[in-house]
Amino acid sequence: NTPESEKYACCPLPPYLEGSGCVIEEDDNAGRPLRDVCFHLLKLYSDRHYDLDHLLDPRSITSDPVDYRLSWHLWEVLRALNYTHLLKQGQGVLNASYAAQLESEGLWEWAVFILLHEPDTQ
């Protein structure tokens, strides 16, 4: 939260933005800056109630905003560690998006497996 002239280090950008210099990339939808997934993991370690939506955003990992592979697997690891404060809507987006991604690649069996993790049985 320091002024631009007082910054002493570059922001922790996602790997695909590292070569862009010390520039904060703003998210057009929510107006929040993009950060590397490792930064979000450190924030979660220091604050157990850190917003998981920021952490699981695919753009914090890859330049493809619809690539939910690592986000979904990371969510499953976090769930196993009792980080359960992701809203059901966020869980649904992760499950449905990753299942759609797998189905588009012809891996419909794995898409069914992903959808079996949906918390809302309706």
C-alpha positions in Angstrom: 0.0 0.0 0.0 2.9 2.4 -0.6 2.9 5.0 -3.3 4.4 4.1 -6.7 7.6 6.1 -6.1 8.3 4.2 -2.9 8.1 0.6 -4.2 11.3 -1.4 -3.7 10.3 -4.6 -5.4 8.2 -5.7 -8.4 4.8 -7.1 -7.8 4.6 -10.9 -7.7 3.1 -11.3 -11.2 2.1 -14.7 -12.7 4.9 -16.5 -14.6 3.5 -15.5 -18.0 3.7 -11.8 -17.1 7.2 -11.9 -15.4 9.0 -10.3 -18.3 6.7 -7.3 -18.4 8.6 -5.3 -15.8 7.3 -3.8 -12.6 3.8 -3.2 -13.8 0.6 -4.1 -12.0 -1.8 -5.9 -14.3 -5.3 -5.0 -13.5 -8.2 -7.4 -13.9 -10.9 -5.8 -16.1 -13.8 -7.5 -14.4 -13.1 -7.0 -10.7 -10.5 -4.2 -10.7 -8.1 -6.3 -8.6 -4.5 -6.8 -9.7 -3.3 -10.2 -10.9 -0.8 -11.9 -8.6 1.1 -15.2 -8.9 -0.5 -18.3 -7.4 2.5 -18.6 -5.0 1.8 -15.2 -3.6 -1.8 -16.2 -3.0 -0.7 -19.4 -1.2 1.6 -17.4 1.1 -1.4 -15.0 1.8 -3.5 -18.1 2.6 -0.8 -19.4 4.9 -0.7 -16.1 6.8 -4.5 -15.6 6.8 -6.5 -18.8 6.9 -9.6 -17.0 5.6 -7.9 -15.4 2.6 -10.3 -15.2 -0.4 -9.9 -18.5 -2.4 -11.4 -16.9 -5.5 -8.2 -14.9 -6.0 -6.1 -18.0 -5.4 -8.0 -20.3 -7.8 -8.3 -17.8 -10.6 -6.8 -19.5 -13.7 -5.1 -16.2 -14.7 -2.9 -16.4 -11.6 -1.4 -19.5 -13.1 -1.7 -19.4 -16.9 -2.4 -16.9 -19.6 -5.4 -18.9 -20.7 -8.4 -17.7 -18.6 -10.4 -20.9 -19.3 -7.7 -23.4 -18.3 -8.9 -24.8 -15.0 -6.6 -27.8 -14.7 -4.3 -26.6 -12.0 -7.0 -24.5 -10.3 -9.2 -27.6 -9.8 -6.5 -29.8 -8.5 -5.2 -27.1 -6.2 -8.8 -26.7 -4.9 -9.0 -30.4 -4.2 -5.7 -30.3 -2.2 -6.9 -27.2 -0.2 -10.2 -29.0 0.5 -8.2 -32.0 1.9 -6.4 -29.5 4.1 -9.8 -28.2 5.5 -9.8 -24.9 3.6 -13.5 -25.0 2.9 -14.5 -21.4 2.6 -14.9 -21.3 -1.1 -18.5 -20.4 -2.0 -20.6 -23.1 -3.6 -20.9 -21.0 -6.7 -17.1 -20.9 -7.0 -16.9 -24.6 -6.5 -19.6 -25.1 -9.2 -17.6 -22.9 -11.6 -14.4 -24.8 -11.0 -16.1 -28.2 -11.4 -18.2 -27.3 -14.5 -15.4 -25.4 -16.2 -12.9 -28.2 -15.8 -15.4 -30.8 -16.8 -16.2 -28.8 -19.9 -12.5 -28.4 -20.7 -12.0 -32.2 -20.4 -15.1 -33.0 -22.5 -14.0 -30.7 -25.3 -10.7 -32.7 -25.4 -12.8 -35.9 -25.7 -12.1 -37.0 -22.2 -15.7 -37.3 -21.1 -15.0 -40.1 -18.6 -12.8 -37.7 -16.7 -15.4 -35.0 -17.0 -17.9 -37.3 -15.3 -15.3 -37.9 -12.5 -14.9 -34.2 -12.0 -18.6 -33.6 -11.9 -18.9 -36.3 -9.2 -17.1 -33.8 -6.9 -20.0 -31.3 -7.2 -21.2 -30.6 -3.6 -24.8 -29.8 -4.7 -26.4 -33.1 -5.7 -29.3 -31.4 -7.3 
